Amino acid sequence: MKLKSLDPIFMMMQRLSFGNLLRFGLRRHATGSGTRMLCDGSIAALKSRRIDVVNETMRFTADVAELRRGHKVYPDVVICATGYTTRLVTLLGDFGVLVDEGYPMHPMGQMNTNNPVLWFTGFNPIFQGFFQAAGINAEWIAAAIA
C-alpha cells in the first residue's frame, strides 16, 4: 500500500489532534500529510509562537537564510532535519559540512566546530529507529545551543 493512500486519514487525524495549522503558517505538504510527522511539542511551540514557519530555504550565506519569494531571515541557529532525501548540496555545498554523497559530516546532532550554528539531525537511523535517534539528537543539540 502506498503511503499517499493514507493521506486523507492522516489529514483528518492531524486536524482533529492539532486543529487548523494553516493560521500558523504550516501549509499542507506537497507530497502529502503521510510524509510529514508532527509531534505535540513542535505544535505547542508553533501555537505559542516560540517557533515560526518560514518559506522554503533556497540558499544560505554566512549569516542569512534566503527564502522562497526573496524573503530573508537572520537565524541564530539552523537545524537541518530534511529526512531521507535532501537538497543539502545546493544549499550548503560551499560550507564544507557535507561528505561526497551529499550527507552531513556530523549527521546525528554532533557539533561541527567550523560551523557552530549549523546542526543536522535525522540523517542516520540507530538500531531503535529514526524516532529514537531524533529524540537523542534533539537532546544533544538543545544542550549544546543552550
Secondary structure, 3 states (H helix, E strand, C coil): CCHHHHHHHHHHHHHHHHCCCHHHCCCCCCCCHHHCCCCHHHHHHHHCCCCCCCCCEEEECCCCEEEHHHCEECCCCEEECCCCCCCHHHHHHHHCCECCCCCECCCCCCCCCCCCCEEECCCCCECCEHHHHHHHHHHHHHHHHC
